Amino acid sequence: MNYFNGPISIISDRFYWCFFSETGEAVYEATVPDTITSWVASAFAINDETGLGVAPSTSKLTVFRPFFIRLNIPYSVKRGEKFALQVLIFNYMDTEQDVTVTLKHDDGAGFDFLQKDGTSKKPLSKDSKSKNYNMRLISVPGGGVSKAVYFPIVPTQIGEVKLSVVAQSAKAGDAVEQRLKVEPEGYRVDRNIPMIIDLSEKTAFSKEIDLQYPHDAVEGSKRARVDIIGQFGFIDGSHMHKFCKSSGDIMGPILANIDALVQMPYGCGEQNMINFVPNIVVLRYLKATKRAGAQIEAKALKYMESGYQRELTYRRDDNSFSAFGQQDKHGSTWLTAFVVRSFKQAQSFIFVDDQILQKTFAFLNAQQEQENGAFAERGEVHHKDMQGGAAEGGVPLTAYVFIAFLENGRKKHEHLQVKNDKAQHYLEQHLNEIKDDVYALAVVTYALHLAKSTKKSEALKMLEAHKIEDTDGSAHWTAKAGGEKAKDTQQYFYQPRPVDVEISSYALLTYMLNDDKEKGLPIVRWLSSQRNALGGFSSTQDTVMALQALGAYAEKAYSPTFNVSIIVKSGADNEQFEVTPENAIVLQSYEISSLDEPLQIEAKGNGVIFAQAQYSYYRVATKDDMPFYCTKDVREVHGGNRLQLDLCCNYTKPGQRSNMAVAEVSALTGYRFDGDEIGRLTDIADLQRAELDKEDTKMNLYFNPLGSTPVCLSLFSDMVYQVADQKPAQMVLFDYYDPEQQVKSSYSAKQVRSLQDACPDCWPSVEINDEGSGMTATRADASNAATITATSGVLRLGVLSLLIHFLTLTVV
């Protein structure tokens, strides 16, 4: 019998649900996913009279192949790095098999073969008569023995490179296709240019966009695309500002990217809320505009429920919340207010334990100073702007907690109710003292409007005195004196500080309480223009506050009337889009190929929609720049099979501390960080948390606010793949609440290893002639440990005597 399997394609860990009729009897046939493992079939039923019934036993199916291969490839490699592709051959047949293993290498393959002398061999053309360097012959004994062959290759193409391997013997064969992620050297930079296409009072729109790639962008790393999504919230002409005719799409990008609004780690109690709060905003918006869609709603509820459960892991025994839960010395008043405020809003959509809410409000109530009504913070505040300066003390914190109680409702939980009048009096009393602290003033102004204070108008007037009105009809606020814009020396265009987005969001929320859409509209324009390509902003707080403010505006300003035709021109290429109410929530994208040509966007029709041009590139880190400084030292352990990276990092501004700092450290290609070291790292005083990402090739480190004293630690990584000519690994350290304050750097191994040294089996020395196939190839003689891969099969299952059956098969 000849066992030949086609390329593996179906991979899953749960592949089949069956719904049975009331008789409880059925037979189903299903294709098993391409995984050699055991599958378990279980069943349960729901009955109106007897409740839940669970099958007393499960059925087990083991799927198997007598002959198969597996590719062992890294999570990613960088272009130009040399590595050994390992192919494992498994033979469970009774007899030894002489196997020919071929790695396809045609034109456009995206990689070269590395020869023993260090030169590269380009892909073969179809008429080439060159020796079959891309083949290996190996004898694999039967009875469950596995052996390995190696192909030394050099990726030459950025993106996903397809690796196709075929193994064939006289009686069996297998084929596998996998994609290798090939990255450019350096670190990635993402840019976004949002635009509002306003055809409410004119019939045509035209704009030219010049994508500003820096001169030192890594060759071949440039990417660009244009996204178009339908209009979701604009106001009619009777409410227009004299400079600004309408707002564009407000919620569209959020709906399209609700699971990835911010490109940052989510490893603490506050950052986790970015996976929770935006879903509340989306569901409230869909409900208010009567645009509920089953798929979007289900997705939002799923993320909300998982975010709620995850956030509870940061709850402390005293009913407070903190960035790292029980690991912190004290709970955070500010974070607790943020969490309970969000939980209360979510209660309209998912189950939130009311006992948790009551106990959390009780904790906040106990933090109020009896003398003056201010709230105290005994925990670690990673958000420095929330702390307030020396003059205003805890004014912004008190306003923030006060908002949580006001949004919860004055009449609820009366036995735990904070003394609202005292807190309100405290804020009113300190209003003049914070008139030049724009952040504190914005939070207080919103709080006083919620409380219907007699001083709310006075506070708003003070806030409006700091408003910056831009020439394009937008408006915003900044915490910087004089409205100056902070720029990073490595950035090529202005990116607002997260605190500026927060301030402007509080101002918009205040205008929405006053139902003043006209004054809110310029802020909507500015906020919409500051979003990243995914619809979020820089960090958690600015994203959460901005989405709440934009959502509040969208609920009031929604109108479904628009029909727009758009043409995007790029060099000789062009693409046309039609945006109507029917496809409004569908994100339409166009990949740009002429990257050095200006983009021309033209539109005609009626309505207002949102578009954005997003582009990215890679740059090589050249030096450690302010405001952080890190020293790095790499040492080889166990002959280079293990690396020790010693880091010492500090904040460089004299007498100051950063907000919470986050470091993202990548491992050298071919190495993985040692997960067993996580526990040791968390014993370091100023390191709150360490977590692994990207299949253990990336380490995220969460520091307490850094000062001038260096925090030192060691990271260990182990070689798991043979890679030579490694490009430097990247590291970025940034202030979470002010990401412009960052340093990008890299590190390398001190000793450069050749692939010949790392993989002596990559070039078998013995050549043989396979007369049966008429080809010459090299015979390999190497073995390795067996692993698993792929099969398909048929499962038949019958289950009896249940009213309604739900069947799931789960991998074990």
C-alpha positions in Angstrom: 0.0 0.0 0.0 1.3 3.5 -0.9 0.7 6.0 1.9 0.9 9.5 0.3 -0.6 12.5 2.0 -1.3 15.8 0.5 -0.1 19.1 2.1 -1.4 19.7 5.6 -4.0 22.4 5.7 -6.7 21.8 8.4 -5.4 22.7 11.9 -7.7 23.3 14.9 -8.0 22.3 18.6 -11.8 22.1 18.6 -13.4 21.2 15.3 -17.0 20.0 15.5 -20.3 20.9 17.2 -23.4 18.7 16.6 -26.9 19.7 17.5 -29.2 16.7 17.9 -33.0 16.4 17.5 -35.3 15.7 20.5 -34.8 11.9 19.9 -31.2 12.3 20.9 -30.0 9.9 18.1 -27.9 10.9 15.2 -24.9 9.8 13.1 -22.5 12.5 11.7 -19.4 12.3 9.5 -16.7 14.9 9.9 -13.2 15.4 8.7 -10.7 15.4 11.5 -8.2 18.3 11.5 -4.6 17.7 10.4 -3.2 16.9 13.8 -1.9 13.6 15.0 -3.5 13.4 18.5 -6.5 12.1 20.4 -9.9 13.7 20.2 -12.6 13.4 22.9 -16.3 13.5 22.1 -18.5 14.7 25.0 -22.2 15.5 25.2 -24.6 17.4 27.4 -28.3 18.3 27.2 -30.8 20.8 28.6 -34.3 19.8 29.5 -37.1 22.0 30.7 -38.0 19.5 33.5 -34.8 17.9 34.5 -32.3 20.7 33.8 -28.8 19.9 32.7 -27.8 16.4 31.8 -24.2 15.3 31.1 -23.2 12.1 29.3 -21.6 9.8 31.9 -18.7 8.9 29.6 -16.8 10.2 26.7 -15.7 8.7 23.4 -12.1 8.9 22.3 -10.7 8.8 18.8 -7.0 8.6 18.0 -5.9 9.8 14.6 -2.7 8.6 13.1 -0.4 8.4 10.1 2.2 5.6 9.5 4.5 8.0 7.7 4.7 11.8 8.0 7.1 14.8 8.2 7.3 18.0 10.2 9.1 21.3 9.7 10.8 22.9 12.6 11.0 26.6 12.0 11.5 29.7 14.2 8.7 32.2 15.0 10.4 34.6 12.6 13.7 35.4 11.1 15.2 38.6 9.7 16.1 39.0 6.1 19.6 37.9 5.4 20.0 35.7 8.4 21.2 32.2 7.7 19.4 29.3 9.3 19.0 25.6 9.1 15.5 24.4 8.2 15.1 21.1 10.0 12.8 18.5 8.5 11.8 15.6 10.7 10.7 12.3 9.1 8.6 9.8 11.1 8.3 6.2 10.0 5.8 4.0 11.9 5.7 1.4 9.1 7.1 -2.1 9.7 10.0 -1.7 7.2 12.9 0.8 6.7 12.2 3.4 4.1 14.7 5.2 1.8 13.2 8.6 1.6 13.9 11.5 -0.8 13.2 14.9 0.9 12.8 17.9 -1.4 12.5 21.5 -0.5 10.9 23.3 -3.5 13.0 26.2 -4.7 11.5 27.8 -7.7 11.7 31.3 -9.1 10.2 33.8 -6.6 10.7 31.4 -3.7 11.9 34.2 -1.4 15.0 32.4 -0.2 18.4 31.2 -1.4 20.2 28.0 -0.5 23.4 28.5 1.4 26.4 26.4 0.1 29.2 25.1 2.3 31.6 27.8 1.0 29.3 30.5 2.3 27.9 31.6 -1.1 24.2 31.6 -1.9 22.5 29.6 -4.6 19.6 31.3 -6.4 16.3 29.4 -7.2 16.5 27.1 -10.2 14.8 27.9 -13.4 12.6 25.2 -14.9 15.1 24.3 -17.6 18.1 24.3 -15.3 20.2 21.1 -15.3 22.0 21.9 -12.0 22.6 19.2 -9.4 19.7 18.7 -7.1 21.1 20.6 -4.1 17.6 21.0 -2.7 17.2 17.2 -2.2 18.3 14.9 0.6 18.2 11.1 0.7 17.9 9.4 4.1 17.1 5.9 5.4 14.6 5.9 8.2 14.1 2.6 10.1 10.6 1.4 10.8 8.8 0.9 14.1 8.4 4.6 15.1 11.9 5.9 14.4 12.3 9.6 13.4 15.3 11.2 11.7 16.1 14.6 10.5 17.6 16.3 7.4 18.6 20.0 7.2 18.4 22.6 4.4 20.6 25.7 5.0 18.7 28.7 3.6 18.9 32.5 3.5 15.6 34.4 3.3 15.8 37.2 0.8 12.2 38.4 0.7 10.4 40.3 3.5 7.0 39.0 4.4 5.7 35.4 4.5 7.9 32.9 2.6 6.3 29.6 1.7 8.3 26.5 2.5 7.1 23.4 0.6 8.7 20.1 1.5 7.9 16.7 -0.1 9.1 13.4 1.3 8.7 10.3 -0.8 9.7 6.7 -0.5 8.7 3.7 -2.6 5.8 2.9 -0.3 4.9 6.2 1.4 5.0 9.9 1.1 4.0 13.2 2.7 4.0 16.9 1.8 3.9 19.9 4.1 3.6 23.6 3.4 4.4 26.2 6.1 5.0 29.9 6.0 8.1 31.5 7.4 7.7 35.0 8.8 10.6 37.1 7.4 11.1 40.5 9.0 13.3 43.5 8.1 16.2 44.4 10.3 15.6 47.2 12.8 12.4 48.2 14.5 9.0 49.0 13.0 7.5 52.5 12.8 3.8 53.0 12.1 2.3 56.2 10.8 -1.3 57.1 10.2 -2.9 60.0 8.3 -6.7 60.1 9.1 -9.0 62.3 7.0 -12.6 63.3 7.0 -14.2 63.4 3.5 -16.9 66.0 3.8 -19.5 66.1 1.0 -22.3 67.5 3.0 -22.3 70.9 1.3 -20.1 70.2 -1.8 -20.2 67.5 -4.4 -16.4 66.8 -4.8 -13.4 66.2 -2.7 -9.7 65.9 -3.6 -6.6 65.6 -1.5 -2.9 64.7 -2.3 -1.0 62.9 0.4 2.8 62.6 0.5 3.9 59.6 2.5 6.9 60.9 4.4 9.4 58.0 4.5 12.7 58.9 6.2 15.9 58.6 4.2 17.2 55.8 6.4 14.2 53.5 6.2 15.3 49.9 5.7 15.3 48.9 2.1 12.2 46.9 1.1 10.4 47.6 4.5 8.0 50.3 3.3 4.4 49.4 3.3 1.2 51.5 2.8 -2.5 51.2 2.4 -5.7 53.3 2.3 -8.7 52.3 4.5 -12.2 53.5 3.7 -15.1 53.0 6.1 -18.7 54.3 6.1 -19.8 57.4 8.0 -21.3 56.9 11.4 -22.0 60.2 13.1 -22.4 63.7 11.7 -24.7 66.5 12.3 -26.8 68.4 9.8 -26.1 71.8 8.5 -28.1 73.7 11.1 -25.5 72.8 13.7 -22.4 73.4 11.7 -19.4 75.4 13.0 -18.4 78.2 10.7 -15.0 76.6 10.0 -16.1 72.9 10.2 -19.0 71.6 8.2 -19.3 68.2 9.7 -17.5 65.4 11.5 -16.5 62.2 9.8 -16.7 58.6 10.7 -16.4 58.3 14.5 -16.9 54.7 15.4 -16.1 52.9 12.2 -12.4 52.1 12.9 -13.2 51.1 16.4 -15.8 48.5 15.2 -13.2 47.1 12.7 -10.4 46.7 15.2 -12.1 46.3 18.6 -9.7 43.6 19.6 -6.4 45.5 18.8 -6.9 49.2 19.4 -3.5 49.8 21.0 -0.2 48.2 20.0 1.2 47.7 23.5 1.4 44.9 26.0 -1.6 44.3 28.3 0.1 43.0 31.4 -1.3 45.1 34.2 -4.7 45.9 35.8 -5.1 49.2 33.9 -3.9 48.1 30.5 -6.2 45.1 30.6 -9.1 47.6 30.6 -8.3 48.5 27.0 -9.8 45.0 26.2 -12.9 45.9 28.2 -14.1 49.5 28.0 -14.2 50.0 24.2 -16.7 47.2 24.0 -19.0 49.1 26.3 -18.7 52.2 24.0 -19.5 50.1 20.9 -22.5 48.4 22.4 -24.0 51.6 23.7 -23.5 53.2 20.3 -25.1 50.4 18.4 -28.0 50.4 20.8 -28.5 54.2 20.6 -28.4 54.2 16.8 -30.4 50.9 16.4 -27.6 49.4 14.3 -27.0 46.3 16.4 -25.3 43.6 14.3 -25.2 40.0 15.6 -21.6 39.4 14.7 -20.2 42.7 16.1 -22.4 42.4 19.2 -21.3 38.9 19.9 -17.6 39.9 19.5 -18.0 42.8 21.8 -19.7 40.8 24.5 -17.1 38.1 24.3 -14.2 40.5 24.8 -16.2 42.3 27.6 -16.8 39.1 29.5 -13.2 37.9 29.2 -11.9 41.4 30.1 -14.2 41.4 33.2 -12.9 38.0 34.4 -9.3 39.0 33.8 -9.7 42.3 35.6 -10.9 40.4 38.7 -7.5 38.8 39.0 -6.1 42.3 39.9 -8.7 42.7 42.7 -7.1 42.7 46.2 -8.3 41.3 49.5 -9.4 44.8 50.7 -11.8 45.1 47.6 -9.5 47.5 45.8 -7.7 47.1 42.5 -4.1 47.8 41.6 -1.8 47.5 38.6 -0.5 44.1 39.8 -3.1 42.9 42.3 -1.9 41.3 45.5 1.7 41.8 44.3 1.4 45.5 45.1 1.7 46.9 48.6 -1.5 48.9 48.5 -4.6 49.2 46.3 -4.9 52.2 44.0 -7.7 54.6 44.6 -7.5 55.9 41.1 -7.4 52.5 39.4 -10.2 51.3 41.7 -12.4 54.2 40.6 -11.6 53.5 36.9 -12.5 49.9 37.3 -15.7 50.3 39.3 -16.9 53.0 36.9 -16.4 50.7 33.9 -17.9 47.7 35.7 -21.0 49.7 36.4 -21.3 50.8 32.8 -20.9 47.2 31.6 -23.7 45.9 33.9 -26.2 46.9 31.2 -24.7 44.2 28.9 -23.1 41.4 30.9 -23.3 40.0 34.4 -21.3 42.0 36.9 -21.5 40.9 40.5 -23.3 43.6 42.4 -21.6 42.6 45.6 -18.2 43.4 44.0 -19.5 46.8 43.1 -20.8 47.6 46.6 -17.6 46.4 48.2 -15.5 48.4 45.8 -17.5 51.6 46.4 -17.1 50.9 50.1 -13.3 50.9 49.6 -13.4 54.2 47.8 -15.7 55.7 50.4 -13.1 54.9 53.1 -10.4 56.8 51.1 -12.1 60.1 51.6 -10.6 62.5 54.0 -13.2 63.5 56.6 -11.8 67.0 57.1 -11.9 68.4 53.6 -13.6 65.8 51.4 -10.6 65.0 49.2 -9.7 61.4 48.3 -6.4 60.0 49.3 -4.1 57.8 47.2 -2.2 55.2 49.2 -1.3 53.0 46.3 1.2 53.4 43.5 -0.1 56.0 40.9 1.6 55.2 37.6 -0.3 58.1 35.9 1.6 61.2 37.2 -0.9 63.8 35.8 -3.6 62.2 38.0 -1.5 63.0 41.1 -1.6 66.7 40.7 1.2 69.2 41.6 2.2 70.6 44.9 -0.3 73.4 44.8 -3.4 71.5 43.8 -2.7 68.3 45.8 -5.3 65.6 45.1 -7.7 67.7 43.1 -7.7 65.6 39.8 -7.9 62.4 41.8 -10.8 63.7 43.9 -12.6 64.8 40.7 -12.0 61.4 39.1 -13.4 59.4 42.1 -16.2 61.8 42.4 -17.1 61.1 38.7 -17.3 57.4 39.5 -19.8 58.0 42.3 -21.8 60.5 40.2 -22.1 58.1 37.2 -23.2 55.4 39.6 -26.1 57.5 40.8 -26.6 59.5 44.0 -29.4 57.3 45.3 -27.9 53.9 45.0 -26.0 52.1 47.7 -26.9 54.8 50.2 -25.3 53.1 53.1 -22.0 53.3 51.2 -22.6 56.7 49.5 -19.7 59.1 49.6 -20.3 62.5 51.0 -20.9 64.0 47.6 -21.4 67.5 48.9 -18.1 67.5 50.7 -16.2 66.3 47.6 -18.0 68.8 45.4 -17.2 71.6 47.8 -13.6 70.6 47.9 -13.4 70.9 44.0 -15.3 74.2 43.9 -13.0 75.6 46.6 -9.8 74.7 44.7 -11.1 75.8 41.3 -9.0 79.0 41.2 -5.9 77.2 42.3 -6.0 74.8 39.2 -6.9 77.4 36.6 -3.4 76.9 35.0 -3.3 73.2 35.4 -5.2 72.2 32.2 -5.4 68.5 33.0 -6.9 69.0 36.5 -9.2 71.7 35.2 -10.6 69.4 32.5 -11.4 66.6 34.9 -12.9 69.0 37.5 -15.0 70.8 34.9 -16.6 67.5 33.7 -17.2 66.5 37.4 -18.9 69.8 38.2 -21.1 69.5 35.2 -22.1 66.0 36.2 -22.9 67.3 39.7 -24.8 70.3 38.3 -22.7 72.6 40.4 -23.3 76.3 40.4 -19.7 76.8 39.4 -19.8 74.6 36.4 -20.0 77.5 33.9 -17.1 79.3 35.6 -15.0 76.1 35.3 -15.9 75.7 31.7 -14.9 79.3 31.0 -11.5 78.7 32.6 -11.1 75.6 30.5 -12.1 77.3 27.2 -9.4 79.9 27.9 -6.8 77.2 27.2 -8.4 76.0 24.0 -6.2 75.9 20.9 -8.2 76.5 17.7 -6.4 75.1 14.6 -6.6 76.5 11.1 -8.5 73.4 9.8 -11.5 74.1 12.0 -10.4 71.6 14.7 -9.8 72.4 18.4 -7.9 70.8 21.3 -6.2 71.3 24.5 -2.6 70.6 25.6 -1.0 70.2 29.0 2.2 71.9 27.7 2.6 75.6 28.6 1.8 77.8 25.7 0.3 74.9 23.7 3.7 73.9 22.4 4.0 70.5 20.8 6.6 68.1 22.1 8.5 66.3 19.4 10.7 63.2 19.6 13.9 63.7 17.7 13.4 60.3 16.0 9.8 61.2 14.9 9.0 62.8 11.5 5.7 64.4 12.4 3.9 65.6 15.5 2.2 63.0 17.7 0.1 64.3 20.6 0.9 63.4 24.2 -1.7 61.0 25.6 -2.6 63.6 28.3 -3.6 66.1 25.6 -6.0 63.5 24.2 -7.4 63.0 27.7 -7.9 66.7 28.3 -9.7 67.2 24.9 -11.9 64.2 25.6 -13.1 65.5 29.0 -13.9 68.8 27.2 -16.0 67.0 24.6 -17.8 65.0 27.3 -18.6 68.3 29.0 -20.0 69.8 25.9 -22.1 66.6 25.3 -23.6 67.0 28.8 -24.6 70.5 27.7 -25.9 69.1 24.4 -23.6 71.5 22.6 -22.7 69.6 19.4 -21.5 72.7 17.7 -18.7 73.3 20.2 -18.0 69.6 20.4 -17.6 69.2 16.6 -14.1 70.8 16.3 -12.9 68.5 19.1 -14.3 65.5 17.3 -12.3 66.6 14.2 -9.1 66.8 16.2 -9.6 63.6 18.1 -10.5 61.7 14.9 -7.3 63.0 13.3 -5.1 61.8 16.2 -6.1 58.1 16.1 -3.7 55.3 15.2 -4.5 53.1 12.2 -6.5 50.7 14.4 -8.9 53.3 15.8 -7.2 53.7 19.2 -4.6 56.1 20.5 -1.3 55.9 22.3 -2.1 54.2 25.6 -5.0 52.9 27.8 -6.3 56.1 29.4 -6.3 58.3 26.3 -7.9 55.6 24.2 -10.6 54.9 26.8 -11.5 58.6 27.4 -11.4 59.5 23.7 -13.6 56.6 22.7 -16.1 57.4 25.5 -16.2 61.0 24.3 -16.5 60.1 20.6 -19.1 57.6 21.5 -21.2 60.2 23.4 -21.0 62.5 20.4 -21.8 59.8 17.9 -25.0 58.8 19.9 -26.3 62.4 19.6 -25.1 63.1 16.1 -25.8 59.9 14.2 -27.3 60.2 10.7 -27.5 57.4 8.2 -27.7 59.5 5.0 -24.7 59.2 2.7 -23.6 57.7 -0.7 -20.0 58.4 -1.7 -17.8 57.1 -4.5 -14.0 57.3 -3.9 -11.0 56.8 -6.2 -7.5 56.3 -4.8 -4.7 56.9 -7.3 -1.1 55.8 -6.7 1.2 56.2 -9.7 -0.3 54.3 -12.6 -2.6 52.3 -10.3 -6.0 53.3 -9.0 -8.8 51.7 -7.0 -12.5 52.7 -6.7 -14.7 52.3 -3.6 -18.5 52.8 -3.1 -19.6 53.6 0.4 -23.4 53.3 1.2 -25.4 52.7 4.4 -25.5 49.0 3.4 -21.7 48.6 3.6 -21.0 51.3 6.2 -19.4 49.1 8.8 -17.2 47.2 6.3 -13.6 48.3 6.3 -12.4 48.5 2.6 -8.7 48.6 2.1 -6.3 49.2 -0.8 -2.7 48.2 -0.7 -0.4 50.9 -2.2 2.3 49.6 -4.6 3.8 52.9 -5.8 5.3 53.9 -2.5 7.4 56.8 -3.8 4.5 58.5 -5.5 2.1 60.9 -3.8 -1.4 59.5 -3.2 -4.4 61.2 -4.7 -7.8 60.7 -3.1 -10.9 61.9 -5.0 -14.5 61.5 -3.9 -17.9 62.6 -5.0 -21.4 62.1 -3.7 -23.3 63.1 -0.6 -22.4 62.6 3.0 -19.4 62.4 5.2 -17.1 59.4 5.6 -13.8 58.6 7.1 -10.6 57.5 5.4 -7.0 57.0 6.5 -3.7 56.4 4.8 -1.5 54.2 7.0 2.1 53.4 6.2 5.0 51.8 8.0 8.7 51.2 7.6 11.6 49.9 9.6 14.6 51.8 10.9 17.8 50.6 12.5 18.4 51.8 16.0 21.7 53.8 16.0 22.1 55.0 19.6 20.5 55.1 23.0 18.8 58.5 23.2 17.2 60.4 26.0 15.1 60.3 28.3 16.0 56.7 29.3 19.5 55.2 29.3 20.2 51.5 29.2 23.5 49.6 29.3 23.5 46.1 27.8 26.0 43.3 28.0 25.7 39.9 26.3 27.5 36.9 27.7 27.6 33.4 26.2 26.9 30.4 28.5 27.3 26.7 27.7 29.3 27.4 24.5 26.8 29.9 23.1 23.8 27.6 23.5 22.6 30.0 26.2 22.9 33.8 26.3 22.8 36.1 29.3 21.7 39.6 28.6 22.5 42.0 31.5 20.5 45.2 31.4 20.7 48.3 33.6 18.2 51.1 32.9 17.4 54.5 34.4 15.5 57.7 33.8 17.9 60.5 32.8 16.0 63.7 33.8 17.6 64.9 37.1 15.4 64.8 40.1 12.5 63.3 38.2 10.8 60.0 37.8 9.0 58.5 34.8 5.5 57.1 34.8 5.3 53.3 34.7 7.9 52.2 32.3 7.6 49.3 29.9 10.5 47.5 28.1 9.9 45.2 25.1 13.0 43.1 24.6 13.3 40.8 21.6 15.5 37.6 21.6 18.2 37.1 19.0 16.8 35.0 16.1 17.0 31.3 16.9 16.8 31.9 20.7 13.9 31.8 23.1 13.7 33.4 26.5 13.7 31.0 29.5 10.2 31.1 31.0 11.5 29.5 34.2 13.3 32.7 35.0 10.1 34.7 35.3 9.7 34.0 39.0 13.3 35.2 39.7 12.8 38.4 37.8 9.7 39.5 39.8 11.8 39.4 42.9 13.6 42.5 41.7 12.4 45.5 43.7 11.4 47.9 40.9 10.3 45.3 38.4 6.6 44.6 38.8 6.0 42.0 36.1 7.7 40.1 33.4 5.8 38.2 30.6 6.6 36.3 27.5 5.1 36.9 24.0 5.5 35.8 20.4 6.3 32.2 21.3 8.9 33.2 23.9 10.9 35.3 21.5 9.9 38.6 23.2 10.0 39.6 26.9 7.8 42.4 28.2 9.0 44.1 31.5 6.9 46.4 33.6 8.9 48.7 35.9 7.8 51.0 38.7 8.4 54.7 37.8 12.1 54.8 37.0 14.5 57.4 38.6 18.2 58.2 38.3 19.2 55.0 40.1 19.6 52.2 37.5 17.5 49.0 37.8 19.5 46.0 36.8 18.5 42.5 35.7 19.6 39.6 33.6 17.6 37.8 30.9 18.5 34.3 29.8 17.7 32.8 26.4 18.3 29.4 24.9 19.2 28.4 21.4 16.5 26.3 19.8 17.3 26.9 16.1 20.6 27.1 14.3 20.9 30.6 12.9 24.0 32.4 11.6 24.8 36.0 10.7 22.1 37.1 13.1 20.9 40.7 12.9 20.8 42.7 16.1 17.8 42.1 18.4 15.7 45.2 19.2 14.7 46.7 22.5 12.4 49.6 23.3 11.9 51.2 26.7 9.1 53.8 27.0 7.0 55.7 29.4 3.5 54.1 29.2 1.6 57.4 29.7 3.9 59.4 27.5 5.1 57.0 24.7 7.1 59.9 23.0 9.5 59.4 26.0 11.2 56.3 24.7 14.5 54.9 23.7 15.1 52.3 21.0 18.3 50.3 20.9 19.7 46.9 19.9 22.1 44.3 21.1 24.1 41.5 19.5 26.0 38.4 20.5 29.7 39.1 20.9 30.8 36.0 19.0 29.5 35.6 15.5 29.0 31.9 14.6 28.9 30.6 11.1 26.2 28.2 10.0 28.9 25.6 9.2 29.9 25.6 12.8 26.3 25.7 14.1 25.0 23.0 11.7 27.6 20.4 10.6 24.8 18.2 9.3 23.5 20.8 6.8 25.9 19.7 4.1 26.1 15.8 4.0 29.4 14.7 2.5 28.2 11.5 0.8 26.6 11.7 -2.6 24.5 8.9 -4.1 22.7 8.3 -7.3 19.0 7.3 -7.1 18.8 5.4 -10.3 15.0 4.9 -9.9 14.4 8.6 -10.1 17.3 9.5 -12.3 18.6 12.1 -10.0 21.7 12.9 -7.9 21.3 14.0 -4.3 23.1 14.0 -1.0 22.5 11.4 1.6 21.9 12.6 5.1 22.6 10.6 8.2 21.2 12.5 11.2 18.6 11.7 13.8 16.5 13.8 16.1 13.6 13.6 18.6 10.2 12.9 17.2 7.4 15.4 17.4 3.9 15.4 16.0 2.0 16.6 13.0 -1.1 16.2 10.8 -3.7 13.8 9.5 -7.2 13.6 8.5 -9.8 10.9 9.1 -13.5 10.2 9.5 -15.3 10.1 12.8 -18.7 8.5 13.3 -20.6 9.0 16.6 -24.0 8.2 17.9 -25.4 9.5 21.2 -28.7 8.5 22.7 -31.6 9.7 24.8 -31.0 13.4 25.3 -33.5 16.2 24.4 -31.0 18.7 23.0 -27.4 17.6 22.4 -24.4 19.8 22.0 -21.3 17.9 20.9 -17.8 19.2 21.0 -14.6 17.4 20.2 -11.6 18.7 22.0 -7.9 17.9 21.6 -6.1 16.3 24.5 
